[in-house]
Amino acid sequence: MRVTKQLTLLIITSMTLILSSCSSEESMLTNEVPTNKLLKSFTVKKDANGAYSLNFDLNSDAVVDKTYNDYSKTSQFVLYSSNKPSVRNVKESMSINDSKLHIGFVDTNTDEKPSITIVDDNITFGKGDTEALQSFEISSVDDSAYQLDFTVKDDITAKFVYNEDIDTYEVHLDGGKSDTSSYTVMFDKEEGKKLRIDFLNYNENEESKARAVQAIRKPKIIIDD
């Protein structure tokens, strides 16, 4: 399932071939070397116990240096090119700090700096307010697509809405019979804009008029480039 802002998706593919007789320009194009990305993909996961983890894959010539920024409370992974043997798959346990998890990557080959922020309860302080959601993981598919997989408890339904007022994709979790408890959704990220995905958890005792406003909006996922 792919969630988009419109019901129709317009795909425009254009290819422009420019021929130049200028020998200097031809030389520049010939000598241009493509820059390879060091980060292939990443996944942030919250398991059924509420614990977070990070899993990311590197290309064959990449090494990683992990740092932590105390000021921004960001776990940062700096990727470098190297001819030395290194681990291609990195797994890290992550923790919520002040209700937020910040993860950033720095690809020194391309100067790209993808990041992900998750706003959620810290399991250190016990159960949170999002018990309808059992687990979830968000994965990068390519530069513009992200896959969200999640599971909910029995008798919980999931409804997908794009909220134009706050430029956010919403996953509404509410009581009701459903044929499945596992969902997979694809989201498209616009270049230069943050991708925002919020889970909305409803209290069965709330009045219908106030439910959307009073719904607990956690976890919140924010992906930036």
C-alpha positions as CSV (number, residue, x, y, z in Angstrom):
1,M,0.0,0.0,0.0
2,R,1.4,3.4,-0.9
3,V,0.1,6.6,0.7
4,T,0.2,9.8,-1.4
5,K,-1.3,13.2,-1.1
6,Q,-3.5,12.7,-4.1
7,L,-5.5,9.8,-5.4
8,T,-3.7,9.9,-8.7
9,L,0.1,9.8,-9.1
10,L,1.6,11.7,-12.0
11,I,5.0,10.3,-13.1
12,I,6.9,12.5,-15.4
13,T,10.1,11.1,-16.9
14,S,12.3,13.3,-18.9
15,M,15.7,12.8,-20.4
16,T,17.7,15.5,-22.0
17,L,20.8,14.8,-24.0
18,I,23.0,17.8,-24.6
19,L,25.6,17.5,-27.3
20,S,28.5,20.0,-27.3
21,S,31.2,20.5,-29.8
22,C,33.4,22.2,-27.3
23,S,36.4,20.0,-26.6
24,S,37.0,21.4,-23.1
25,E,33.4,20.6,-22.0
26,E,33.7,17.0,-23.4
27,S,36.9,16.6,-21.5
28,M,35.2,17.6,-18.3
29,L,32.3,15.2,-18.8
30,T,34.7,12.4,-19.7
31,N,36.8,12.9,-16.6
32,E,33.9,13.2,-14.2
33,V,33.8,10.4,-11.7
34,P,30.4,9.4,-10.1
35,T,30.2,9.7,-6.3
36,N,29.1,6.6,-4.6
37,K,26.9,6.7,-1.6
38,L,28.3,4.9,1.5
39,L,24.9,4.4,3.3
40,K,22.7,1.9,1.5
41,S,19.7,1.8,3.8
42,F,18.6,2.1,7.4
43,T,15.8,0.8,9.7
44,V,14.7,2.1,13.1
45,K,12.6,-0.4,15.0
46,K,10.5,-0.4,18.2
47,D,9.8,-3.9,19.4
48,A,6.9,-5.3,21.4
49,N,8.7,-4.4,24.7
50,G,9.1,-0.8,23.7
51,A,12.8,-0.9,23.1
52,Y,14.3,0.9,20.1
53,S,17.1,-0.3,17.8
54,L,18.9,0.9,14.7
55,N,20.0,-1.3,11.8
56,F,21.8,0.1,8.7
57,D,23.7,-1.3,5.8
58,L,26.9,0.1,4.3
59,N,28.4,-0.2,0.8
60,S,31.6,-2.3,0.4
61,D,34.1,0.6,0.8
62,A,32.6,2.2,3.9
63,V,33.5,2.5,7.6
64,V,31.6,4.2,10.3
65,D,32.5,6.4,13.3
66,K,29.8,6.8,16.0
67,T,29.6,10.0,18.0
68,Y,27.0,11.5,20.4
69,N,26.2,15.2,20.5
70,D,25.2,16.1,24.1
71,Y,23.8,19.5,23.0
72,S,21.4,18.3,20.4
73,K,21.1,14.8,22.0
74,T,21.8,13.2,18.6
75,S,23.5,9.8,17.9
76,Q,25.5,10.6,14.8
77,F,27.1,8.1,12.4
78,V,29.8,9.5,10.2
79,L,30.6,7.3,7.1
80,Y,34.0,7.3,5.4
81,S,35.5,5.5,2.4
82,S,38.1,2.9,3.2
83,N,40.0,0.0,1.7
84,K,40.1,-1.8,5.0
85,P,37.8,-4.7,5.8
86,S,34.8,-3.5,7.8
87,V,31.4,-4.6,9.0
88,R,28.7,-4.1,6.3
89,N,25.7,-4.3,8.6
90,V,25.6,-2.3,11.8
91,K,23.1,-2.9,14.7
92,E,22.8,-0.5,17.6
93,S,20.4,-0.4,20.6
94,M,18.9,3.0,20.9
95,S,17.1,4.9,23.8
96,I,14.7,7.7,24.1
97,N,16.1,10.8,25.7
98,D,13.7,13.5,26.9
99,S,10.9,11.8,24.9
100,K,12.9,12.0,21.7
101,L,15.3,9.8,19.7
102,H,17.6,11.6,17.3
103,I,19.7,9.7,14.7
104,G,21.8,11.4,12.1
105,F,24.1,10.1,9.3
106,V,26.9,12.0,7.6
107,D,28.0,10.6,4.3
108,T,31.5,12.1,3.6
109,N,31.4,10.9,0.0
110,T,28.2,12.8,-0.9
111,D,27.9,15.3,1.9
112,E,24.3,14.0,2.4
113,K,23.0,14.1,6.0
114,P,19.8,12.1,6.3
115,S,18.3,12.0,9.8
116,I,15.4,10.6,11.7
117,T,13.7,11.8,14.9
118,I,11.1,9.8,16.8
119,V,9.0,11.3,19.6
120,D,7.7,8.7,22.0
121,D,7.5,7.6,25.6
122,N,10.6,6.4,27.4
123,I,10.1,2.7,28.5
124,T,12.3,3.4,31.5
125,F,9.3,5.1,33.1
126,G,6.9,2.3,32.4
127,K,4.2,1.8,29.9
128,G,3.2,4.7,27.8
129,D,-0.1,5.8,26.2
130,T,0.3,3.9,22.9
131,E,-0.7,0.4,23.9
132,A,-2.8,-0.1,20.7
133,L,0.5,-0.1,18.7
134,Q,2.5,-3.3,19.5
135,S,5.6,-2.6,17.3
136,F,6.8,-0.8,14.3
137,E,9.8,-0.2,12.0
138,I,10.5,2.5,9.4
139,S,13.0,1.7,6.7
140,S,14.6,3.7,3.9
141,V,13.9,2.2,0.5
142,D,15.5,4.8,-1.7
143,D,16.1,8.6,-1.6
144,S,12.4,9.3,-1.8
145,A,10.5,6.3,-0.4
146,Y,10.2,4.9,3.1
147,Q,8.4,1.7,4.2
148,L,6.5,1.6,7.5
149,D,5.7,-1.9,9.0
150,F,3.7,-2.1,12.1
151,T,1.5,-4.4,14.2
152,V,-1.5,-3.5,16.4
153,K,-3.4,-5.4,19.1
154,D,-6.5,-7.4,18.5
155,D,-9.7,-5.4,17.8
156,I,-7.7,-2.3,16.6
157,T,-8.2,-0.8,13.2
158,A,-5.8,1.4,11.3
159,K,-6.9,4.2,9.0
160,F,-4.5,6.3,6.9
161,V,-5.1,10.1,6.4
162,Y,-2.9,12.9,5.1
163,N,-3.4,16.1,7.2
164,E,-2.7,19.0,5.0
165,D,-3.0,21.5,7.8
166,I,0.1,20.2,9.5
167,D,1.7,18.5,6.5
168,T,1.7,15.1,8.2
169,Y,0.7,11.6,7.3
170,E,-1.5,10.1,10.1
171,V,-2.1,6.5,11.2
172,H,-5.3,6.5,13.2
173,L,-5.5,3.5,15.6
174,D,-9.0,3.0,16.9
175,G,-11.2,0.2,18.3
176,G,-13.0,-2.1,15.8
177,K,-12.9,-5.4,14.0
178,S,-10.1,-5.8,11.4
179,D,-9.0,-8.6,9.1
180,T,-5.3,-8.0,10.0
181,S,-3.1,-6.8,12.7
182,S,0.0,-6.3,10.5
183,Y,0.3,-3.4,8.1
184,T,2.9,-2.3,5.5
185,V,2.7,1.2,4.0
186,M,4.9,3.0,1.6
187,F,5.4,6.8,1.9
188,D,6.9,9.2,-0.6
189,K,9.1,11.9,0.6
190,E,9.3,15.2,-1.3
191,E,12.8,16.5,-2.0
192,G,13.8,19.2,0.5
193,K,10.8,18.6,2.8
194,K,10.5,16.6,6.0
195,L,8.5,13.5,5.9
196,R,6.2,13.4,9.0
197,I,4.3,10.3,10.2
198,D,2.2,10.4,13.3
199,F,0.3,7.5,15.1
200,L,-3.0,8.7,16.7
201,N,-4.2,6.6,19.5
202,Y,-7.9,7.0,20.6
203,N,-9.4,6.7,24.1
204,E,-12.7,4.7,23.9
205,N,-14.2,7.0,26.6
206,E,-13.8,10.2,24.6
207,E,-16.8,12.0,23.1
208,S,-16.9,11.7,19.3
209,K,-16.6,15.5,18.6
210,A,-13.4,15.8,20.7
211,R,-11.8,12.5,19.7
212,A,-9.5,13.7,16.9
213,V,-8.3,16.6,19.0
214,Q,-7.7,14.6,22.2
215,A,-6.2,11.6,20.5
216,I,-2.7,10.8,21.8
217,R,-0.2,11.6,19.0
218,K,2.6,9.1,19.6
219,P,4.9,7.9,18.3
220,K,5.8,10.7,15.9
221,I,8.3,10.1,13.1
222,I,10.2,12.9,11.3
223,I,12.6,12.1,8.5
224,D,14.9,14.8,7.0
225,D,17.6,14.9,4.4
